[in-house]
Amino acid sequence: MKSVKPPFLQPGDCIGLTCPAGFLDPNKSVACIHTLQQWGYEVMVGKTVHSTSHNYFSGTDEERRDELQAMLNNKQIKAIIFGRGGYGMSRILDGLSFNKFLQYPKWLAGFSDITVMHNHLLTNFGVASIHASMAAEFEKKPSVNSNIITLRDALEGIPASYQISPHSMNVAGEARGLLVGGNLALLAHIIGTKSDFDTRNKILFMEDVGEYLYNIDRMLNQLLRAGKFKKPAAILIGNFSDTKDTTRPYGKKVYEIIGEYTARIGCPVVFDFPVGHTDRNLALKHGANYHLKVEKKNVRLMEIF
């Protein structure tokens, strides 16, 4: 299966910066804007990035939707980097039109709540996007920050090739397929909606942050019951950071919980893949083809062009 890849960026191209979900401290966008300009790009900064909102969101649903719609429609904008995730994309998604976007597709980049958009684009239109760090990450020395460097590489068309350390829970094997997935809570959230996702013969990746251990099990059980673990080509388990336990302990660590599900599937599995809400969040092209090789002493994920 192939997907549509938007054109890769060229020097002088324009990148839009908008916040379709949670509120972003305006100060956290400064380094991002400056770095993108240093890379040789023009930056169109949306009003939601400097929102004066006093609630959770970076503006009303209408303000966030209309700003994103304008950037999707603008053929001068060649990529959109989302400022922050949190929650809110699913509140505005069904009000967006992708007619003009499909005439001249552009790269959309972000993660966490942006998982909804990534899967919506691939399921409905077959368009690839970029699962990657957002505005606040640029404050951390972007010239040497591997998260930001891999985002730049993805935007500019440099094929990803990641080699990572093995984990004792890995399941050896080799697989090829489209990469799909994202934040576990959002994957569970979109099941049964227009943004639902297909995992058959695909490499599924998952990560999450701040969840109770029992809730991680519940969400995995929902994916299981929805058939998402039937025939994946492989599974990448990213960072499940800042997990919480109940007063009466759940009784298992997070990877032990996940391992109970992956053990039933019978495909290659990688644990501790560097993606998620930590200092390790390498850019992945959602909807692009990858080759995964899992060996006892080595794990490699390579983008197939």
C-alpha positions as CSV (number, residue, x, y, z in Angstrom):
1,M,0.0,0.0,0.0
2,K,1.2,3.5,-0.9
3,S,0.2,6.9,0.4
4,V,0.5,10.4,-1.0
5,K,3.6,12.3,0.3
6,P,3.3,16.0,0.0
7,P,6.2,17.8,-1.7
8,F,9.3,18.2,0.5
9,L,10.3,21.7,1.5
10,Q,12.7,23.9,-0.5
11,P,14.6,27.0,0.8
12,G,12.3,30.0,1.0
13,D,9.1,27.9,1.5
14,C,6.5,29.1,4.0
15,I,5.7,27.1,7.2
16,G,2.5,27.8,9.1
17,L,2.4,27.6,12.9
18,T,-0.9,27.2,14.6
19,C,-2.4,25.8,17.8
20,P,-5.5,23.7,17.1
21,A,-5.9,22.3,20.6
22,G,-4.5,23.3,24.0
23,F,-3.2,26.7,25.1
24,L,0.5,27.4,24.3
25,D,2.5,29.9,26.4
26,P,3.5,32.4,23.7
27,N,7.1,32.5,25.0
28,K,7.5,28.8,24.0
29,S,7.0,29.6,20.3
30,V,9.9,32.1,20.1
31,A,12.7,29.6,19.6
32,C,10.7,27.6,17.1
33,I,10.0,30.6,14.9
34,H,13.6,31.8,15.1
35,T,15.0,28.3,14.2
36,L,12.6,27.8,11.3
37,Q,13.7,31.2,9.9
38,Q,17.4,30.3,10.4
39,W,16.7,27.1,8.4
40,G,15.7,29.4,5.5
41,Y,12.0,29.3,5.8
42,E,9.3,32.0,6.0
43,V,7.0,31.5,9.0
44,M,3.3,32.4,9.1
45,V,2.3,32.6,12.8
46,G,-1.3,32.1,13.6
47,K,-3.2,34.2,16.2
48,T,-3.8,31.0,18.2
49,V,0.0,30.8,18.9
50,H,-0.3,34.1,20.8
51,S,-3.8,33.5,22.2
52,T,-5.1,35.5,25.1
53,S,-7.5,32.7,26.0
54,H,-8.1,32.2,29.7
55,N,-9.3,28.6,29.5
56,Y,-7.7,25.3,28.4
57,F,-7.8,25.9,24.7
58,S,-5.8,28.3,22.5
59,G,-9.0,29.9,21.3
60,T,-12.7,29.1,20.7
61,D,-13.5,26.0,18.6
62,E,-14.4,28.4,15.7
63,E,-11.1,30.4,16.0
64,R,-9.0,27.3,16.0
65,R,-10.9,25.7,13.2
66,D,-11.0,28.8,11.0
67,E,-7.2,29.5,11.4
68,L,-6.3,25.9,10.6
69,Q,-8.7,25.9,7.6
70,A,-7.1,29.0,6.3
71,M,-3.6,27.4,6.5
72,L,-4.9,24.2,4.9
73,N,-6.3,26.3,2.0
74,N,-3.3,28.5,1.5
75,K,-1.2,27.1,-1.3
76,Q,1.8,29.3,-0.3
77,I,2.1,27.4,2.9
78,K,4.0,24.2,2.3
79,A,3.9,22.7,5.8
80,I,2.1,23.3,9.1
81,I,3.8,22.7,12.4
82,F,1.3,22.5,15.3
83,G,2.3,24.4,18.4
84,R,0.9,22.1,21.0
85,G,-1.3,19.1,21.5
86,G,-3.2,18.5,24.8
87,Y,-6.8,18.1,23.7
88,G,-9.0,19.8,21.1
89,M,-8.3,18.6,17.6
90,S,-11.3,16.2,17.6
91,R,-13.6,19.1,18.5
92,I,-12.8,20.9,15.3
93,L,-11.8,18.2,12.8
94,D,-15.3,17.4,11.4
95,G,-15.8,21.1,10.6
96,L,-12.7,21.2,8.3
97,S,-12.7,20.9,4.5
98,F,-9.8,19.2,2.9
99,N,-10.8,19.9,-0.7
100,K,-8.2,22.6,-1.4
101,F,-5.6,20.8,0.8
102,L,-5.9,17.8,-1.5
103,Q,-5.2,20.0,-4.6
104,Y,-1.8,20.9,-3.1
105,P,-1.0,18.7,-0.1
106,K,1.4,19.9,2.5
107,W,3.1,18.3,5.5
108,L,1.4,18.5,8.8
109,A,3.6,17.9,11.8
110,G,2.9,17.3,15.5
111,F,2.1,14.5,18.0
112,S,0.0,13.7,21.1
113,D,-3.5,15.1,20.4
114,I,-2.4,15.5,16.7
115,T,-2.7,11.7,16.5
116,V,-6.3,12.4,15.5
117,M,-5.3,14.4,12.5
118,H,-2.6,12.0,11.4
119,N,-5.0,9.1,11.3
120,H,-7.8,11.1,9.8
121,L,-5.5,12.2,6.9
122,L,-4.4,8.6,6.2
123,T,-7.7,6.9,6.6
124,N,-9.8,9.3,4.5
125,F,-7.4,10.7,2.0
126,G,-4.3,8.4,2.0
127,V,-2.0,11.4,2.8
128,A,1.1,11.0,4.9
129,S,2.1,13.4,7.7
130,I,4.8,13.7,10.3
131,H,4.6,12.5,13.9
132,A,7.2,14.8,15.6
133,S,7.9,17.3,18.3
134,M,6.2,20.7,18.4
135,A,7.0,24.3,19.2
136,A,8.3,24.0,22.8
137,E,10.9,21.4,21.9
138,F,12.8,24.0,19.9
139,E,13.9,25.6,23.2
140,K,16.3,22.7,23.7
141,K,19.3,23.5,21.6
142,P,17.8,22.8,18.2
143,S,21.2,22.6,16.5
144,V,22.1,19.4,18.4
145,N,18.6,18.2,19.4
146,S,18.0,14.9,17.6
147,N,14.2,15.3,17.8
148,I,14.3,18.6,16.0
149,I,17.0,17.5,13.5
150,T,14.9,14.5,12.5
151,L,11.8,16.8,12.0
152,R,13.9,19.0,9.7
153,D,15.1,15.9,7.8
154,A,11.5,14.6,7.4
155,L,10.3,18.0,6.1
156,E,13.2,18.1,3.6
157,G,12.9,14.6,2.3
158,I,15.9,12.9,4.0
159,P,14.9,9.2,4.5
160,A,14.8,8.1,8.1
161,S,17.2,5.4,9.3
162,Y,17.1,4.7,13.0
163,Q,19.2,2.2,14.9
164,I,18.4,1.7,18.6
165,S,19.5,-0.5,21.5
166,P,17.7,-3.8,21.9
167,H,15.3,-4.5,24.8
168,S,14.9,-7.7,26.7
169,M,11.2,-7.9,25.8
170,N,11.6,-7.5,22.0
171,V,10.3,-10.1,19.7
172,A,12.8,-10.7,16.8
173,G,11.7,-10.6,13.2
174,E,11.5,-8.5,10.1
175,A,8.6,-6.5,8.7
176,R,7.7,-4.0,6.0
177,G,4.6,-1.8,5.9
178,L,3.0,1.6,6.3
179,L,3.6,3.1,9.7
180,V,0.5,4.1,11.7
181,G,-0.4,4.9,15.2
182,G,0.4,7.6,17.8
183,N,-0.8,8.4,21.3
184,L,-2.6,5.4,22.8
185,A,-5.3,7.5,24.5
186,L,-6.1,9.2,21.1
187,L,-6.0,5.9,19.2
188,A,-8.6,4.5,21.6
189,H,-10.6,7.8,21.3
190,I,-11.0,7.6,17.5
191,I,-12.1,4.0,17.2
192,G,-15.6,4.0,15.6
193,T,-15.2,7.6,14.2
194,K,-14.4,9.0,10.7
195,S,-10.7,9.0,11.9
196,D,-10.5,5.3,12.8
197,F,-7.4,3.5,11.6
198,D,-6.5,0.2,10.0
199,T,-3.6,-1.9,11.3
200,R,-3.6,-4.8,9.0
201,N,-0.2,-5.5,7.5
202,K,1.0,-2.2,9.0
203,I,3.7,-1.2,11.5
204,L,1.8,0.1,14.6
205,F,3.4,2.4,17.0
206,M,2.1,3.6,20.4
207,E,3.1,6.0,23.2
208,D,1.5,7.8,26.1
209,V,2.0,10.0,29.1
210,G,0.5,10.5,32.5
211,E,-1.9,7.6,32.5
212,Y,-3.0,5.3,35.3
213,L,-1.7,1.7,34.7
214,Y,-5.2,0.3,34.8
215,N,-6.3,2.8,32.1
216,I,-3.4,1.7,29.9
217,D,-4.7,-1.8,30.2
218,R,-8.2,-0.7,29.4
219,M,-7.2,1.2,26.3
220,L,-5.1,-1.7,25.0
221,N,-8.1,-4.0,25.7
222,Q,-10.2,-1.7,23.6
223,L,-7.8,-1.9,20.7
224,L,-7.8,-5.7,21.1
225,R,-11.6,-5.9,21.1
226,A,-11.7,-3.6,18.1
227,G,-9.5,-5.9,16.1
228,K,-6.5,-3.6,16.0
229,F,-4.1,-6.4,17.0
230,K,-5.3,-9.0,14.5
231,K,-2.8,-8.7,11.7
232,P,-0.3,-5.9,12.2
233,A,3.1,-6.4,10.5
234,A,4.9,-5.3,13.6
235,I,4.5,-3.2,16.7
236,L,6.7,-0.4,18.1
237,I,6.2,0.4,21.8
238,G,7.4,3.9,22.6
239,N,7.8,5.8,25.8
240,F,5.0,5.5,28.4
241,S,6.2,8.2,30.7
242,D,4.9,9.5,34.0
243,T,2.6,6.6,34.6
244,K,0.5,6.6,37.8
245,D,-0.7,3.8,40.0
246,T,-3.8,3.5,42.2
247,T,-3.7,3.3,46.0
248,R,-4.1,-0.4,45.8
249,P,-1.3,-1.2,43.3
250,Y,-2.2,-2.5,39.9
251,G,0.4,-5.2,40.3
252,K,2.4,-4.9,37.0
253,K,4.7,-2.3,35.4
254,V,3.7,-0.6,32.2
255,Y,5.7,-2.7,29.8
256,E,4.5,-5.9,31.6
257,I,1.0,-4.8,30.9
258,I,1.7,-4.1,27.3
259,G,3.7,-7.3,26.9
260,E,0.6,-9.4,27.8
261,Y,-1.1,-8.0,24.7
262,T,1.9,-8.1,22.3
263,A,2.7,-11.7,23.3
264,R,-0.6,-12.9,21.7
265,I,0.0,-11.3,18.3
266,G,2.9,-13.2,16.8
267,C,4.7,-10.4,15.0
268,P,8.0,-8.5,15.6
269,V,7.8,-6.2,18.6
270,V,10.1,-3.4,19.7
271,F,10.0,-2.0,23.2
272,D,11.4,1.4,24.3
273,F,11.4,2.9,20.8
274,P,12.4,6.6,21.0
275,V,9.0,8.2,20.5
276,G,6.8,9.9,23.0
277,H,6.5,12.6,25.7
278,T,10.1,12.5,26.8
279,D,13.5,13.8,25.6
280,R,13.4,11.0,22.9
281,N,10.8,11.7,20.2
282,L,12.3,11.0,16.8
283,A,10.3,12.1,13.8
284,L,8.3,9.4,12.0
285,K,6.3,9.8,8.8
286,H,2.9,8.6,9.6
287,G,1.6,6.7,6.5
288,A,5.0,6.2,5.0
289,N,6.5,2.7,4.2
290,Y,9.2,1.4,6.6
291,H,11.4,-1.7,6.9
292,L,11.9,-2.9,10.4
293,K,14.5,-5.4,11.4
294,V,14.6,-6.7,15.0
295,E,17.6,-8.8,16.0
296,K,18.9,-9.9,19.4
297,K,21.6,-7.2,19.4
298,N,20.3,-4.6,17.1
299,V,17.0,-2.9,16.0
300,R,16.8,-0.9,12.9
301,L,13.9,1.1,11.3
302,M,14.4,2.3,7.8
303,E,12.1,4.4,5.7
304,I,11.4,3.0,2.2
305,F,11.3,5.5,-0.6
